[in-house]
Amino acid sequence: MRRAKVTFQDRFVGYLYDKDDHFEFAYDESYLVSGGFPISVTLPLQKEPFVSKILHPFFDGLIVEGWLLQAAEKNWKIDHNDRMSLLLLVGKDAAGAVSVTEDKGNE
């Protein structure tokens, strides 16, 4: 299992998990209590985690495409089907207000 920290405008929002057979995104309780904004209309504020067999489309959309994706796959030897690794590679500098970084303190 891998875990990534998700931030919105440099504010901690929650965790994205890559588990054996699915992905989960869960908002941090303190973010929910503080009246934060949803990071996507497809990920509204809620306590329950969002579970998906594939990487949530919102996060998948943060991954680079085209020649930049090909360069990342070639230079870092990442399979284009390993969406979590690709997201972690480019997620810190993703376009927009949301960043995704690997959390080394996995549970």
C-alpha positions, -999 to +999 in steps of 0.1 A: +000+000+000+012+035-008-001+067+006+001+102-008-007+136+009-031+158-010-029+196-005-051+223-019-034+258-020-007+244+003-033+233+028-034+196+038-067+181+026-064+143+030-048+111+018-049+091-014-042+054-009-031+029-035-041-004-021-038-039-036-070-039-056-083-003-054-077+034-047-091+054-018-092+091-012-103+104+021-106+140+034-088+147+067-113+152+095-097+185+105-101+198+069-138+188+070-143+205+103-126+237+093-150+243+064-126+235+036-136+234-001-140+202-021-110+197-044-133+186-072-171+184-079-166+147-082-151+145-047-175+164-025-168+169+012-177+138+031-163+117+059-165+084+040-136+076+017-141+076-021-132+041-033-125+032-069-110+002-088-091+028-110-073+060-100-100+086-094-105+106-127-097+139-109-063+126-098-057+109-132-063+142-148-033+157-130-009+133-148+009+148-178+001+136-213+017+133-247+054+137-252+059+147-216+043+115-204+065+095-228+096+113-215+086+105-179+080+068-187+113+065-205+135+085-181+121+071-149+111+037-164+075+039-152+049+018-169+020+040-183-004+018-164+012+025-131-009+057-126+000+062-089+037+062-097+031+087-125+010+109-103+036+109-075+063+118-101+044+149-114+019+156-086+040+180-066+042+204-096+008+197-111-011+225-128-037+241-106-041+244-068-039+207-059-006+189-052+000+152-045+032+141-028+043+107-015+038+102+022+068+081+035+050+075+068+028+048+054+005+030+078 
